[in-house]
Amino acid sequence: MADYFTHFSCLLDVGTPDNATRALDLYNALSEANAAEDPPSDGFLLSIQPEHGGTQLWMRDDVTGDPEHVIQFVKRCATAFGLTGLWGFQYANTCSRPRLDGFGGGAHVLDLATGETVAWTYTDGWLAEVLDGGDPDA
């Protein structure tokens, strides 16, 4: 039996050490809501990175994680702290055994001021579609 994983590691600058501390409360609220889901998603780990002045939040998987929860959290931080500019991250889908459908990934870019998705890509099914004659840019 194969195990599937989603891996990522990214930073979000929330502007001040006080905002970083307040972001922990937002993270805990999101984690509690996630725990109430049936079934709960894999979530992600969060810590404040002091080597970056205490304003950077480090988000990463713990064995496997949920990119959608990262996006929800970043949107909450952007709203709470008035963040602007673009932010994005990429993730890898992997498998513990060689499986034809076991590897891929994606990336997501947000406009922090509006919370809107600027661009995204997801490679699941892309290769098979192109090999079957589909448009690689679709």
C-alpha positions in Angstrom: 0.0 0.0 0.0 1.3 3.4 -0.9 1.1 6.6 1.2 0.5 9.9 -0.4 2.0 13.2 0.9 1.8 16.9 0.1 4.9 18.9 1.1 5.5 22.6 1.3 7.6 25.2 3.1 6.9 29.0 2.8 7.2 32.3 4.6 4.7 35.1 5.1 5.9 38.5 6.3 3.2 40.0 8.6 5.0 43.3 9.1 5.6 43.5 12.9 6.5 41.1 15.7 3.1 42.0 17.3 1.3 40.9 14.2 3.3 37.6 14.2 2.1 36.9 17.7 -1.5 37.8 16.8 -1.2 35.5 13.8 -0.8 32.6 16.2 -4.3 33.2 17.5 -5.6 33.2 13.9 -3.7 29.9 13.3 -5.2 28.4 16.5 -8.7 29.4 15.5 -8.2 27.8 12.0 -6.8 24.7 13.6 -9.8 24.3 15.9 -12.2 24.8 12.9 -10.2 22.2 11.0 -10.4 19.7 13.9 -14.2 20.0 13.7 -14.3 18.9 10.0 -15.2 15.4 9.2 -12.6 14.2 8.4 -10.2 16.9 9.4 -7.7 18.0 6.8 -3.9 17.6 7.3 -3.4 21.3 8.1 0.1 22.6 8.5 2.7 23.7 11.1 3.4 27.4 11.9 6.2 29.1 13.7 7.6 32.7 14.0 11.1 33.0 12.5 13.2 35.2 14.8 16.1 35.3 12.5 13.9 37.4 10.2 13.2 40.0 12.8 10.2 38.1 14.2 7.9 39.3 11.4 8.1 36.1 9.2 5.7 33.2 9.7 7.1 29.9 8.6 4.4 27.5 7.3 5.2 23.9 6.4 3.8 20.4 6.4 4.3 17.9 9.1 4.7 14.6 7.1 1.9 15.9 4.8 -0.2 19.1 4.7 -3.1 20.9 3.2 -2.3 23.8 0.8 -5.9 25.1 0.9 -5.6 25.6 4.7 -2.4 27.6 4.1 -4.3 29.8 1.6 -7.2 30.4 4.0 -4.7 31.3 6.8 -2.8 33.7 4.6 -6.0 35.4 3.6 -7.0 35.8 7.2 -3.6 37.3 8.0 -3.8 39.7 5.0 -7.2 41.0 6.2 -6.3 41.2 9.9 -3.0 43.0 9.3 -3.7 45.0 6.1 -1.1 43.2 4.0 -0.6 44.2 0.4 1.4 42.9 -2.6 1.7 39.4 -4.0 2.3 36.3 -2.0 2.7 32.7 -3.2 3.9 29.3 -2.5 4.4 25.9 -4.2 3.9 22.4 -3.1 4.8 18.9 -4.1 2.6 15.8 -4.2 4.7 12.7 -3.5 4.1 9.0 -2.9 5.9 6.5 -0.7 6.0 4.0 -3.6 6.5 4.3 -7.3 2.9 5.0 -8.6 2.0 6.4 -12.0 -0.4 8.9 -10.4 1.7 9.5 -7.3 3.7 12.6 -8.1 2.8 16.2 -9.1 2.4 19.5 -7.4 1.2 23.0 -7.9 1.6 26.7 -7.0 -0.7 29.5 -5.9 -0.3 33.3 -6.0 -2.6 35.7 -4.0 -3.1 39.4 -4.1 -2.9 40.1 -0.4 -4.9 43.3 -0.6 -7.9 41.7 -2.2 -7.6 38.1 -1.3 -8.1 37.1 -4.9 -6.1 34.4 -6.7 -3.8 36.0 -9.3 -2.6 32.7 -10.8 -2.4 29.0 -9.9 -1.3 25.8 -11.4 -1.9 22.1 -10.5 -0.2 19.3 -12.4 -2.6 16.4 -11.5 -3.7 15.0 -14.8 -1.8 17.5 -16.9 0.7 15.0 -18.3 -1.9 12.4 -19.3 -4.1 15.1 -20.9 -1.2 16.4 -23.0 -0.1 12.9 -24.0 -3.7 12.3 -25.1 -3.5 15.3 -27.5 -4.8 18.0 -25.1 -3.7 21.6 -25.1 -0.6 22.0 -22.7 -1.6 25.6 -22.0 -5.2 24.8 -21.0 
